[in-house]
Amino acid sequence: MSDLPIGGTTGLCHETSAAIDEAATWLAHTPRRQRDRPAVPLLRERFGLSAPEACQAIAAAARILARVE
């Protein structure tokens, strides 16, 4: 068994990164009026993210929207 952390030397779990990316894309493309509650609890429930991961997804969604505009 390797002593490397999840994700090798990056320390990142690629499954979690994929979930954050998926949540960010969904958030960027879903209008606020179609979301029934605040983003953090919504992303936690919908994508199984932790609170810090939900915040990362929100930041990533903002970057997606900044590129679109």
PDB file of N, CA, C, O and CB in Angstrom:
ATOM      1  N   MET A   1       0.835  -1.185   0.000  1.00  0.00           N
ATOM      2  CA  MET A   1       0.000   0.000   0.000  1.00  0.00           C
ATOM      3  C   MET A   1       0.876   1.243   0.000  1.00  0.00           C
ATOM      4  O   MET A   1       1.887   1.291   0.701  1.00  0.00           O
ATOM      5  CB  MET A   1      -0.948   0.001   1.210  1.00  0.00           C
ATOM      6  N   SER A   2       0.508   2.215  -0.756  1.00  0.00           N
ATOM      7  CA  SER A   2       1.282   3.441  -0.883  1.00  0.00           C
ATOM      8  C   SER A   2       1.050   4.363   0.308  1.00  0.00           C
ATOM      9  O   SER A   2      -0.034   4.390   0.889  1.00  0.00           O
ATOM     10  CB  SER A   2       0.928   4.158  -2.180  1.00  0.00           C
ATOM     11  N   ASP A   3       2.083   5.114   0.658  1.00  0.00           N
ATOM     12  CA  ASP A   3       1.959   6.105   1.725  1.00  0.00           C
ATOM     13  C   ASP A   3       1.490   7.453   1.199  1.00  0.00           C
ATOM     14  O   ASP A   3       1.361   8.413   1.959  1.00  0.00           O
ATOM     15  CB  ASP A   3       3.285   6.270   2.443  1.00  0.00           C
ATOM     16  N   LEU A   4       1.235   7.521  -0.102  1.00  0.00           N
ATOM     17  CA  LEU A   4       0.777   8.781  -0.679  1.00  0.00           C
ATOM     18  C   LEU A   4      -0.666   9.046  -0.281  1.00  0.00           C
ATOM     19  O   LEU A   4      -1.453   8.110  -0.142  1.00  0.00           O
ATOM     20  CB  LEU A   4       0.916   8.762  -2.211  1.00  0.00           C
ATOM     21  N   PRO A   5      -1.019  10.312  -0.095  1.00  0.00           N
ATOM     22  CA  PRO A   5      -2.409  10.632   0.237  1.00  0.00           C
ATOM     23  C   PRO A   5      -3.322  10.381  -0.948  1.00  0.00           C
ATOM     24  O   PRO A   5      -2.861  10.125  -2.060  1.00  0.00           O
ATOM     25  CB  PRO A   5      -2.533  12.087   0.693  1.00  0.00           C
ATOM     26  N   ILE A   6      -4.621  10.458  -0.699  1.00  0.00           N
ATOM     27  CA  ILE A   6      -5.597  10.335  -1.780  1.00  0.00           C
ATOM     28  C   ILE A   6      -5.222  11.313  -2.874  1.00  0.00           C
ATOM     29  O   ILE A   6      -4.944  12.478  -2.590  1.00  0.00           O
ATOM     30  CB  ILE A   6      -7.049  10.594  -1.272  1.00  0.00           C
ATOM     31  N   GLY A   7      -5.209  10.870  -4.104  1.00  0.00           N
ATOM     32  CA  GLY A   7      -4.863  11.750  -5.216  1.00  0.00           C
ATOM     33  C   GLY A   7      -3.366  11.833  -5.452  1.00  0.00           C
ATOM     34  O   GLY A   7      -2.902  12.723  -6.164  1.00  0.00           O
ATOM     35  N   GLY A   8      -2.601  10.915  -4.864  1.00  0.00           N
ATOM     36  CA  GLY A   8      -1.161  10.944  -5.064  1.00  0.00           C
ATOM     37  C   GLY A   8      -0.531  12.084  -4.294  1.00  0.00           C
ATOM     38  O   GLY A   8      -0.845  12.292  -3.122  1.00  0.00           O
ATOM     39  N   THR A   9       0.344  12.815  -4.931  1.00  0.00           N
ATOM     40  CA  THR A   9       1.061  13.883  -4.238  1.00  0.00           C
ATOM     41  C   THR A   9       0.263  15.170  -4.125  1.00  0.00           C
ATOM     42  O   THR A   9       0.681  16.087  -3.418  1.00  0.00           O
ATOM     43  CB  THR A   9       2.349  14.162  -4.941  1.00  0.00           C
ATOM     44  N   THR A  10      -0.871  15.262  -4.799  1.00  0.00           N
ATOM     45  CA  THR A  10      -1.663  16.496  -4.736  1.00  0.00           C
ATOM     46  C   THR A  10      -2.476  16.592  -3.463  1.00  0.00           C
ATOM     47  O   THR A  10      -2.814  17.694  -3.030  1.00  0.00           O
ATOM     48  CB  THR A  10      -2.586  16.585  -5.928  1.00  0.00           C
ATOM     49  N   GLY A  11      -2.795  15.462  -2.854  1.00  0.00           N
ATOM     50  CA  GLY A  11      -3.642  15.464  -1.677  1.00  0.00           C
ATOM     51  C   GLY A  11      -5.109  15.660  -1.993  1.00  0.00           C
ATOM     52  O   GLY A  11      -5.925  15.805  -1.083  1.00  0.00           O
ATOM     53  N   LEU A  12      -5.457  15.666  -3.272  1.00  0.00           N
ATOM     54  CA  LEU A  12      -6.840  15.867  -3.683  1.00  0.00           C
ATOM     55  C   LEU A  12      -7.490  14.542  -4.024  1.00  0.00           C
ATOM     56  O   LEU A  12      -6.856  13.654  -4.595  1.00  0.00           O
ATOM     57  CB  LEU A  12      -6.918  16.818  -4.876  1.00  0.00           C
ATOM     58  N   CYS A  13      -8.727  14.417  -3.678  1.00  0.00           N
ATOM     59  CA  CYS A  13      -9.505  13.256  -4.085  1.00  0.00           C
ATOM     60  C   CYS A  13     -10.160  13.611  -5.414  1.00  0.00           C
ATOM     61  O   CYS A  13     -10.942  14.559  -5.482  1.00  0.00           O
ATOM     62  CB  CYS A  13     -10.576  12.851  -2.994  1.00  0.00           C
ATOM     63  N   HIS A  14      -9.856  12.874  -6.456  1.00  0.00           N
ATOM     64  CA  HIS A  14     -10.377  13.217  -7.780  1.00  0.00           C
ATOM     65  C   HIS A  14     -11.889  13.072  -7.856  1.00  0.00           C
ATOM     66  O   HIS A  14     -12.540  13.779  -8.626  1.00  0.00           O
ATOM     67  CB  HIS A  14      -9.729  12.346  -8.837  1.00  0.00           C
ATOM     68  N   GLU A  15     -12.458  12.162  -7.067  1.00  0.00           N
ATOM     69  CA  GLU A  15     -13.919  12.046  -7.041  1.00  0.00           C
ATOM     70  C   GLU A  15     -14.537  13.309  -6.462  1.00  0.00           C
ATOM     71  O   GLU A  15     -15.544  13.800  -6.973  1.00  0.00           O
ATOM     72  CB  GLU A  15     -14.355  10.814  -6.221  1.00  0.00           C
ATOM     73  N   THR A  16     -13.939  13.836  -5.400  1.00  0.00           N
ATOM     74  CA  THR A  16     -14.443  15.067  -4.792  1.00  0.00           C
ATOM     75  C   THR A  16     -14.274  16.232  -5.746  1.00  0.00           C
ATOM     76  O   THR A  16     -15.177  17.056  -5.885  1.00  0.00           O
ATOM     77  CB  THR A  16     -13.725  15.356  -3.467  1.00  0.00           C
ATOM     78  N   SER A  17     -13.119  16.311  -6.409  1.00  0.00           N
ATOM     79  CA  SER A  17     -12.890  17.387  -7.376  1.00  0.00           C
ATOM     80  C   SER A  17     -13.922  17.340  -8.489  1.00  0.00           C
ATOM     81  O   SER A  17     -14.408  18.380  -8.931  1.00  0.00           O
ATOM     82  CB  SER A  17     -11.479  17.293  -7.963  1.00  0.00           C
ATOM     83  N   ALA A  18     -14.257  16.147  -8.941  1.00  0.00           N
ATOM     84  CA  ALA A  18     -15.266  16.004  -9.993  1.00  0.00           C
ATOM     85  C   ALA A  18     -16.628  16.463  -9.489  1.00  0.00           C
ATOM     86  O   ALA A  18     -17.374  17.111 -10.223  1.00  0.00           O
ATOM     87  CB  ALA A  18     -15.342  14.543 -10.480  1.00  0.00           C
ATOM     88  N   ALA A  19     -16.957  16.136  -8.249  1.00  0.00           N
ATOM     89  CA  ALA A  19     -18.242  16.567  -7.681  1.00  0.00           C
ATOM     90  C   ALA A  19     -18.292  18.083  -7.544  1.00  0.00           C
ATOM     91  O   ALA A  19     -19.328  18.697  -7.798  1.00  0.00           O
ATOM     92  CB  ALA A  19     -18.478  15.905  -6.309  1.00  0.00           C
ATOM     93  N   ILE A  20     -17.183  18.686  -7.145  1.00  0.00           N
ATOM     94  CA  ILE A  20     -17.121  20.148  -7.034  1.00  0.00           C
ATOM     95  C   ILE A  20     -17.290  20.773  -8.413  1.00  0.00           C
ATOM     96  O   ILE A  20     -18.030  21.745  -8.565  1.00  0.00           O
ATOM     97  CB  ILE A  20     -15.779  20.601  -6.393  1.00  0.00           C
ATOM     98  N   ASP A  21     -16.616  20.230  -9.415  1.00  0.00           N
ATOM     99  CA  ASP A  21     -16.742  20.743 -10.785  1.00  0.00           C
ATOM    100  C   ASP A  21     -18.174  20.609 -11.293  1.00  0.00           C
ATOM    101  O   ASP A  21     -18.710  21.529 -11.911  1.00  0.00           O
ATOM    102  CB  ASP A  21     -15.780  20.002 -11.727  1.00  0.00           C
ATOM    103  N   GLU A  22     -18.785  19.463 -11.030  1.00  0.00           N
ATOM    104  CA  GLU A  22     -20.164  19.239 -11.469  1.00  0.00           C
ATOM    105  C   GLU A  22     -21.114  20.216 -10.773  1.00  0.00           C
ATOM    106  O   GLU A  22     -22.008  20.780 -11.404  1.00  0.00           O
ATOM    107  CB  GLU A  22     -20.592  17.782 -11.184  1.00  0.00           C
ATOM    108  N   ALA A  23     -20.913  20.408  -9.483  1.00  0.00           N
ATOM    109  CA  ALA A  23     -21.752  21.339  -8.727  1.00  0.00           C
ATOM    110  C   ALA A  23     -21.564  22.770  -9.224  1.00  0.00           C
ATOM    111  O   ALA A  23     -22.533  23.520  -9.336  1.00  0.00           O
ATOM    112  CB  ALA A  23     -21.430  21.254  -7.226  1.00  0.00           C
ATOM    113  N   ALA A  24     -20.331  23.146  -9.521  1.00  0.00           N
ATOM    114  CA  ALA A  24     -20.051  24.496 -10.019  1.00  0.00           C
ATOM    115  C   ALA A  24     -20.724  24.733 -11.362  1.00  0.00           C
ATOM    116  O   ALA A  24     -21.315  25.789 -11.587  1.00  0.00           O
ATOM    117  CB  ALA A  24     -18.540  24.721 -10.144  1.00  0.00           C
ATOM    118  N   THR A  25     -20.637  23.763 -12.242  1.00  0.00           N
ATOM    119  CA  THR A  25     -21.267  23.885 -13.558  1.00  0.00           C
ATOM    120  C   THR A  25     -22.779  24.000 -13.416  1.00  0.00           C
ATOM    121  O   THR A  25     -23.410  24.840 -14.059  1.00  0.00           O
ATOM    122  CB  THR A  25     -20.907  22.682 -14.447  1.00  0.00           C
ATOM    123  N   TRP A  26     -23.354  23.150 -12.568  1.00  0.00           N
ATOM    124  CA  TRP A  26     -24.802  23.202 -12.343  1.00  0.00           C
ATOM    125  C   TRP A  26     -25.202  24.561 -11.786  1.00  0.00           C
ATOM    126  O   TRP A  26     -26.167  25.168 -12.251  1.00  0.00           O
ATOM    127  CB  TRP A  26     -25.245  22.079 -11.382  1.00  0.00           C
ATOM    128  N   LEU A  27     -24.467  25.036 -10.795  1.00  0.00           N
ATOM    129  CA  LEU A  27     -24.790  26.306 -10.152  1.00  0.00           C
ATOM    130  C   LEU A  27     -24.677  27.466 -11.138  1.00  0.00           C
ATOM    131  O   LEU A  27     -25.519  28.365 -11.141  1.00  0.00           O
ATOM    132  CB  LEU A  27     -23.870  26.543  -8.951  1.00  0.00           C
ATOM    133  N   ALA A  28     -23.651  27.450 -11.966  1.00  0.00           N
ATOM    134  CA  ALA A  28     -23.448  28.528 -12.937  1.00  0.00           C
ATOM    135  C   ALA A  28     -24.550  28.571 -13.986  1.00  0.00           C
ATOM    136  O   ALA A  28     -24.859  29.636 -14.521  1.00  0.00           O
ATOM    137  CB  ALA A  28     -22.103  28.370 -13.619  1.00  0.00           C
ATOM    138  N   HIS A  29     -25.139  27.424 -14.281  1.00  0.00           N
ATOM    139  CA  HIS A  29     -26.133  27.358 -15.349  1.00  0.00           C
ATOM    140  C   HIS A  29     -27.575  27.246 -14.864  1.00  0.00           C
ATOM    141  O   HIS A  29     -28.494  27.106 -15.671  1.00  0.00           O
ATOM    142  CB  HIS A  29     -25.830  26.202 -16.227  1.00  0.00           C
ATOM    143  N   THR A  30     -27.774  27.308 -13.555  1.00  0.00           N
ATOM    144  CA  THR A  30     -29.123  27.237 -12.992  1.00  0.00           C
ATOM    145  C   THR A  30     -29.490  28.601 -12.417  1.00  0.00           C
ATOM    146  O   THR A  30     -28.880  29.040 -11.442  1.00  0.00           O
ATOM    147  CB  THR A  30     -29.220  26.128 -11.895  1.00  0.00           C
ATOM    148  N   PRO A  31     -30.468  29.272 -12.998  1.00  0.00           N
ATOM    149  CA  PRO A  31     -30.851  30.596 -12.493  1.00  0.00           C
ATOM    150  C   PRO A  31     -31.282  30.541 -11.028  1.00  0.00           C
ATOM    151  O   PRO A  31     -31.847  29.547 -10.572  1.00  0.00           O
ATOM    152  CB  PRO A  31     -31.981  31.178 -13.343  1.00  0.00           C
ATOM    153  N   ARG A  32     -31.010  31.614 -10.307  1.00  0.00           N
ATOM    154  CA  ARG A  32     -31.367  31.668  -8.881  1.00  0.00           C
ATOM    155  C   ARG A  32     -32.840  31.391  -8.645  1.00  0.00           C
ATOM    156  O   ARG A  32     -33.198  30.742  -7.662  1.00  0.00           O
ATOM    157  CB  ARG A  32     -31.011  33.024  -8.302  1.00  0.00           C
ATOM    158  N   ARG A  33     -33.681  31.863  -9.514  1.00  0.00           N
ATOM    159  CA  ARG A  33     -35.126  31.675  -9.313  1.00  0.00           C
ATOM    160  C   ARG A  33     -35.526  30.201  -9.375  1.00  0.00           C
ATOM    161  O   ARG A  33     -36.600  29.829  -8.901  1.00  0.00           O
ATOM    162  CB  ARG A  33     -35.909  32.465 -10.364  1.00  0.00           C
ATOM    163  N   GLN A  34     -34.670  29.364  -9.954  1.00  0.00           N
ATOM    164  CA  GLN A  34     -34.959  27.926 -10.029  1.00  0.00           C
ATOM    165  C   GLN A  34     -34.367  27.149  -8.851  1.00  0.00           C
ATOM    166  O   GLN A  34     -34.568  25.941  -8.734  1.00  0.00           O
ATOM    167  CB  GLN A  34     -34.422  27.357 -11.336  1.00  0.00           C
ATOM    168  N   ARG A  35     -33.641  27.845  -7.985  1.00  0.00           N
ATOM    169  CA  ARG A  35     -33.074  27.203  -6.791  1.00  0.00           C
ATOM    170  C   ARG A  35     -33.963  27.533  -5.609  1.00  0.00           C
ATOM    171  O   ARG A  35     -34.307  28.694  -5.387  1.00  0.00           O
ATOM    172  CB  ARG A  35     -31.600  27.668  -6.528  1.00  0.00           C
ATOM    173  N   ASP A  36     -34.332  26.522  -4.857  1.00  0.00           N
ATOM    174  CA  ASP A  36     -35.322  26.713  -3.800  1.00  0.00           C
ATOM    175  C   ASP A  36     -34.754  27.119  -2.447  1.00  0.00           C
ATOM    176  O   ASP A  36     -35.518  27.339  -1.507  1.00  0.00           O
ATOM    177  CB  ASP A  36     -36.091  25.472  -3.633  1.00  0.00           C
ATOM    178  N   ARG A  37     -33.434  27.225  -2.323  1.00  0.00           N
ATOM    179  CA  ARG A  37     -32.830  27.610  -1.043  1.00  0.00           C
ATOM    180  C   ARG A  37     -31.402  28.084  -1.224  1.00  0.00           C
ATOM    181  O   ARG A  37     -30.889  28.054  -2.343  1.00  0.00           O
ATOM    182  CB  ARG A  37     -32.865  26.444  -0.064  1.00  0.00           C
ATOM    183  N   PRO A  38     -30.739  28.522  -0.155  1.00  0.00           N
ATOM    184  CA  PRO A  38     -29.363  29.015  -0.264  1.00  0.00           C
ATOM    185  C   PRO A  38     -28.416  27.968  -0.855  1.00  0.00           C
ATOM    186  O   PRO A  38     -28.632  26.764  -0.723  1.00  0.00           O
ATOM    187  CB  PRO A  38     -28.857  29.448   1.107  1.00  0.00           C
ATOM    188  N   ALA A  39     -27.369  28.459  -1.506  1.00  0.00           N
ATOM    189  CA  ALA A  39     -26.480  27.597  -2.284  1.00  0.00           C
ATOM    190  C   ALA A  39     -25.751  26.541  -1.458  1.00  0.00           C
ATOM    191  O   ALA A  39     -25.694  25.381  -1.867  1.00  0.00           O
ATOM    192  CB  ALA A  39     -25.475  28.437  -2.992  1.00  0.00           C
ATOM    193  N   VAL A  40     -25.200  26.908  -0.318  1.00  0.00           N
ATOM    194  CA  VAL A  40     -24.394  25.929   0.430  1.00  0.00           C
ATOM    195  C   VAL A  40     -25.221  24.709   0.841  1.00  0.00           C
ATOM    196  O   VAL A  40     -24.823  23.587   0.528  1.00  0.00           O
ATOM    197  CB  VAL A  40     -23.787  26.587   1.678  1.00  0.00           C
ATOM    198  N   PRO A  41     -26.359  24.881   1.532  1.00  0.00           N
ATOM    199  CA  PRO A  41     -27.117  23.675   1.882  1.00  0.00           C
ATOM    200  C   PRO A  41     -27.639  22.919   0.662  1.00  0.00           C
ATOM    201  O   PRO A  41     -27.738  21.692   0.679  1.00  0.00           O
ATOM    202  CB  PRO A  41     -28.278  24.045   2.774  1.00  0.00           C
ATOM    203  N   LEU A  42     -27.968  23.649  -0.382  1.00  0.00           N
ATOM    204  CA  LEU A  42     -28.458  23.011  -1.602  1.00  0.00           C
ATOM    205  C   LEU A  42     -27.377  22.139  -2.236  1.00  0.00           C
ATOM    206  O   LEU A  42     -27.638  20.993  -2.601  1.00  0.00           O
ATOM    207  CB  LEU A  42     -28.936  24.071  -2.603  1.00  0.00           C
ATOM    208  N   LEU A  43     -26.167  22.678  -2.366  1.00  0.00           N
ATOM    209  CA  LEU A  43     -25.067  21.913  -2.959  1.00  0.00           C
ATOM    210  C   LEU A  43     -24.667  20.739  -2.068  1.00  0.00           C
ATOM    211  O   LEU A  43     -24.324  19.669  -2.569  1.00  0.00           O
ATOM    212  CB  LEU A  43     -23.854  22.822  -3.204  1.00  0.00           C
ATOM    213  N   ARG A  44     -24.711  20.933  -0.767  1.00  0.00           N
ATOM    214  CA  ARG A  44     -24.381  19.841   0.154  1.00  0.00           C
ATOM    215  C   ARG A  44     -25.338  18.676  -0.037  1.00  0.00           C
ATOM    216  O   ARG A  44     -24.915  17.522  -0.089  1.00  0.00           O
ATOM    217  CB  ARG A  44     -24.423  20.328   1.614  1.00  0.00           C
ATOM    218  N   GLU A  45     -26.618  18.975  -0.141  1.00  0.00           N
ATOM    219  CA  GLU A  45     -27.610  17.907  -0.297  1.00  0.00           C
ATOM    220  C   GLU A  45     -27.575  17.307  -1.699  1.00  0.00           C
ATOM    221  O   GLU A  45     -27.572  16.086  -1.858  1.00  0.00           O
ATOM    222  CB  GLU A  45     -29.010  18.439   0.004  1.00  0.00           C
ATOM    223  N   ARG A  46     -27.548  18.161  -2.700  1.00  0.00           N
ATOM    224  CA  ARG A  46     -27.665  17.695  -4.084  1.00  0.00           C
ATOM    225  C   ARG A  46     -26.425  16.944  -4.567  1.00  0.00           C
ATOM    226  O   ARG A  46     -26.543  15.974  -5.315  1.00  0.00           O
ATOM    227  CB  ARG A  46     -27.926  18.869  -4.995  1.00  0.00           C
ATOM    228  N   PHE A  47     -25.230  17.388  -4.141  1.00  0.00           N
ATOM    229  CA  PHE A  47     -23.988  16.804  -4.645  1.00  0.00           C
ATOM    230  C   PHE A  47     -23.166  16.089  -3.571  1.00  0.00           C
ATOM    231  O   PHE A  47     -22.090  15.567  -3.862  1.00  0.00           O
ATOM    232  CB  PHE A  47     -23.150  17.877  -5.274  1.00  0.00           C
ATOM    233  N   GLY A  48     -23.664  16.062  -2.337  1.00  0.00           N
ATOM    234  CA  GLY A  48     -22.951  15.365  -1.269  1.00  0.00           C
ATOM    235  C   GLY A  48     -21.654  16.030  -0.855  1.00  0.00           C
ATOM    236  O   GLY A  48     -20.718  15.355  -0.428  1.00  0.00           O
ATOM    237  N   LEU A  49     -21.588  17.346  -0.977  1.00  0.00           N
ATOM    238  CA  LEU A  49     -20.372  18.083  -0.645  1.00  0.00           C
ATOM    239  C   LEU A  49     -20.358  18.482   0.825  1.00  0.00           C
ATOM    240  O   LEU A  49     -21.403  18.578   1.468  1.00  0.00           O
ATOM    241  CB  LEU A  49     -20.243  19.325  -1.529  1.00  0.00           C
ATOM    242  N   SER A  50     -19.159  18.712   1.343  1.00  0.00           N
ATOM    243  CA  SER A  50     -19.026  19.313   2.667  1.00  0.00           C
ATOM    244  C   SER A  50     -19.243  20.822   2.501  1.00  0.00           C
ATOM    245  O   SER A  50     -19.299  21.320   1.377  1.00  0.00           O
ATOM    246  CB  SER A  50     -17.610  18.995   3.316  1.00  0.00           C
ATOM    247  N   ALA A  51     -19.364  21.537   3.602  1.00  0.00           N
ATOM    248  CA  ALA A  51     -19.540  22.992   3.517  1.00  0.00           C
ATOM    249  C   ALA A  51     -18.356  23.669   2.815  1.00  0.00           C
ATOM    250  O   ALA A  51     -18.582  24.516   1.950  1.00  0.00           O
ATOM    251  CB  ALA A  51     -19.720  23.583   4.921  1.00  0.00           C
ATOM    252  N   PRO A  52     -17.096  23.328   3.155  1.00  0.00           N
ATOM    253  CA  PRO A  52     -15.975  23.947   2.430  1.00  0.00           C
ATOM    254  C   PRO A  52     -15.969  23.595   0.935  1.00  0.00           C
ATOM    255  O   PRO A  52     -15.620  24.430   0.100  1.00  0.00           O
ATOM    256  CB  PRO A  52     -14.653  23.515   3.059  1.00  0.00           C
ATOM    257  N   GLU A  53     -16.351  22.373   0.606  1.00  0.00           N
ATOM    258  CA  GLU A  53     -16.415  21.978  -0.807  1.00  0.00           C
ATOM    259  C   GLU A  53     -17.510  22.748  -1.532  1.00  0.00           C
ATOM    260  O   GLU A  53     -17.331  23.145  -2.684  1.00  0.00           O
ATOM    261  CB  GLU A  53     -16.660  20.463  -0.937  1.00  0.00           C
ATOM    262  N   ALA A  54     -18.642  22.961  -0.867  1.00  0.00           N
ATOM    263  CA  ALA A  54     -19.719  23.753  -1.467  1.00  0.00           C
ATOM    264  C   ALA A  54     -19.237  25.173  -1.733  1.00  0.00           C
ATOM    265  O   ALA A  54     -19.566  25.762  -2.763  1.00  0.00           O
ATOM    266  CB  ALA A  54     -20.965  23.771  -0.550  1.00  0.00           C
ATOM    267  N   CYS A  55     -18.460  25.720  -0.811  1.00  0.00           N
ATOM    268  CA  CYS A  55     -17.902  27.067  -1.012  1.00  0.00           C
ATOM    269  C   CYS A  55     -16.930  27.087  -2.191  1.00  0.00           C
ATOM    270  O   CYS A  55     -16.890  28.058  -2.947  1.00  0.00           O
ATOM    271  CB  CYS A  55     -17.188  27.553   0.270  1.00  0.00           C
ATOM    272  N   GLN A  56     -16.155  26.030  -2.349  1.00  0.00           N
ATOM    273  CA  GLN A  56     -15.258  25.925  -3.507  1.00  0.00           C
ATOM    274  C   GLN A  56     -16.069  25.884  -4.796  1.00  0.00           C
ATOM    275  O   GLN A  56     -15.693  26.505  -5.790  1.00  0.00           O
ATOM    276  CB  GLN A  56     -14.361  24.667  -3.396  1.00  0.00           C
ATOM    277  N   ALA A  57     -17.175  25.156  -4.781  1.00  0.00           N
ATOM    278  CA  ALA A  57     -18.036  25.071  -5.965  1.00  0.00           C
ATOM    279  C   ALA A  57     -18.646  26.434  -6.291  1.00  0.00           C
ATOM    280  O   ALA A  57     -18.759  26.797  -7.462  1.00  0.00           O
ATOM    281  CB  ALA A  57     -19.151  24.029  -5.747  1.00  0.00           C
ATOM    282  N   ILE A  58     -19.036  27.181  -5.275  1.00  0.00           N
ATOM    283  CA  ILE A  58     -19.599  28.519  -5.494  1.00  0.00           C
ATOM    284  C   ILE A  58     -18.550  29.434  -6.118  1.00  0.00           C
ATOM    285  O   ILE A  58     -18.857  30.185  -7.044  1.00  0.00           O
ATOM    286  CB  ILE A  58     -20.115  29.122  -4.163  1.00  0.00           C
ATOM    287  N   ALA A  59     -17.323  29.377  -5.622  1.00  0.00           N
ATOM    288  CA  ALA A  59     -16.242  30.187  -6.194  1.00  0.00           C
ATOM    289  C   ALA A  59     -15.964  29.777  -7.638  1.00  0.00           C
ATOM    290  O   ALA A  59     -15.750  30.631  -8.498  1.00  0.00           O
ATOM    291  CB  ALA A  59     -14.959  30.052  -5.348  1.00  0.00           C
ATOM    292  N   ALA A  60     -15.967  28.479  -7.900  1.00  0.00           N
ATOM    293  CA  ALA A  60     -15.735  27.995  -9.265  1.00  0.00           C
ATOM    294  C   ALA A  60     -16.867  28.425 -10.192  1.00  0.00           C
ATOM    295  O   ALA A  60     -16.623  28.759 -11.352  1.00  0.00           O
ATOM    296  CB  ALA A  60     -15.593  26.462  -9.277  1.00  0.00           C
ATOM    297  N   ALA A  61     -18.102  28.419  -9.695  1.00  0.00           N
ATOM    298  CA  ALA A  61     -19.245  28.873 -10.502  1.00  0.00           C
ATOM    299  C   ALA A  61     -19.089  30.348 -10.853  1.00  0.00           C
ATOM    300  O   ALA A  61     -19.407  30.759 -11.969  1.00  0.00           O
ATOM    301  CB  ALA A  61     -20.579  28.640  -9.747  1.00  0.00           C
ATOM    302  N   ALA A  62     -18.606  31.137  -9.912  1.00  0.00           N
ATOM    303  CA  ALA A  62     -18.379  32.565 -10.182  1.00  0.00           C
ATOM    304  C   ALA A  62     -17.325  32.744 -11.269  1.00  0.00           C
ATOM    305  O   ALA A  62     -17.451  33.628 -12.116  1.00  0.00           O
ATOM    306  CB  ALA A  62     -17.944  33.302  -8.895  1.00  0.00           C
ATOM    307  N   ARG A  63     -16.286  31.909 -11.250  1.00  0.00           N
ATOM    308  CA  ARG A  63     -15.258  31.987 -12.302  1.00  0.00           C
ATOM    309  C   ARG A  63     -15.834  31.584 -13.657  1.00  0.00           C
ATOM    310  O   ARG A  63     -15.495  32.182 -14.678  1.00  0.00           O
ATOM    311  CB  ARG A  63     -14.053  31.083 -11.951  1.00  0.00           C
ATOM    312  N   ILE A  64     -16.702  30.575 -13.671  1.00  0.00           N
ATOM    313  CA  ILE A  64     -17.355  30.162 -14.921  1.00  0.00           C
ATOM    314  C   ILE A  64     -18.171  31.322 -15.475  1.00  0.00           C
ATOM    315  O   ILE A  64     -18.085  31.638 -16.661  1.00  0.00           O
ATOM    316  CB  ILE A  64     -18.263  28.915 -14.693  1.00  0.00           C
ATOM    317  N   LEU A  65     -18.955  31.951 -14.622  1.00  0.00           N
ATOM    318  CA  LEU A  65     -19.800  33.069 -15.061  1.00  0.00           C
ATOM    319  C   LEU A  65     -18.968  34.262 -15.515  1.00  0.00           C
ATOM    320  O   LEU A  65     -19.362  34.966 -16.444  1.00  0.00           O
ATOM    321  CB  LEU A  65     -20.740  33.496 -13.936  1.00  0.00           C
ATOM    322  N   ALA A  66     -17.837  34.499 -14.884  1.00  0.00           N
ATOM    323  CA  ALA A  66     -16.968  35.612 -15.281  1.00  0.00           C
ATOM    324  C   ALA A  66     -16.411  35.398 -16.684  1.00  0.00           C
ATOM    325  O   ALA A  66     -16.223  36.358 -17.432  1.00  0.00           O
ATOM    326  CB  ALA A  66     -15.816  35.778 -14.278  1.00  0.00           C
ATOM    327  N   ARG A  67     -16.150  34.151 -17.042  1.00  0.00           N
ATOM    328  CA  ARG A  67     -15.638  33.854 -18.388  1.00  0.00           C
ATOM    329  C   ARG A  67     -16.726  34.012 -19.439  1.00  0.00           C
ATOM    330  O   ARG A  67     -16.444  34.367 -20.583  1.00  0.00           O
ATOM    331  CB  ARG A  67     -15.064  32.434 -18.444  1.00  0.00           C
ATOM    332  N   VAL A  68     -17.974  33.746 -19.049  1.00  0.00           N
ATOM    333  CA  VAL A  68     -19.100  33.816 -19.985  1.00  0.00           C
ATOM    334  C   VAL A  68     -19.429  35.262 -20.323  1.00  0.00           C
ATOM    335  O   VAL A  68     -19.762  35.578 -21.465  1.00  0.00           O
ATOM    336  CB  VAL A  68     -20.336  33.117 -19.398  1.00  0.00           C
ATOM    337  N   GLU A  69     -19.337  36.136 -19.335  1.00  0.00           N
ATOM    338  CA  GLU A  69     -19.748  37.534 -19.526  1.00  0.00           C
ATOM    339  C   GLU A  69     -18.774  38.314 -20.313  1.00  0.00           C
ATOM    340  O   GLU A  69     -18.986  39.503 -20.553  1.00  0.00           O
ATOM    341  CB  GLU A  69     -19.953  38.204 -18.228  1.00  0.00           C
TER     342      GLU A  69
END
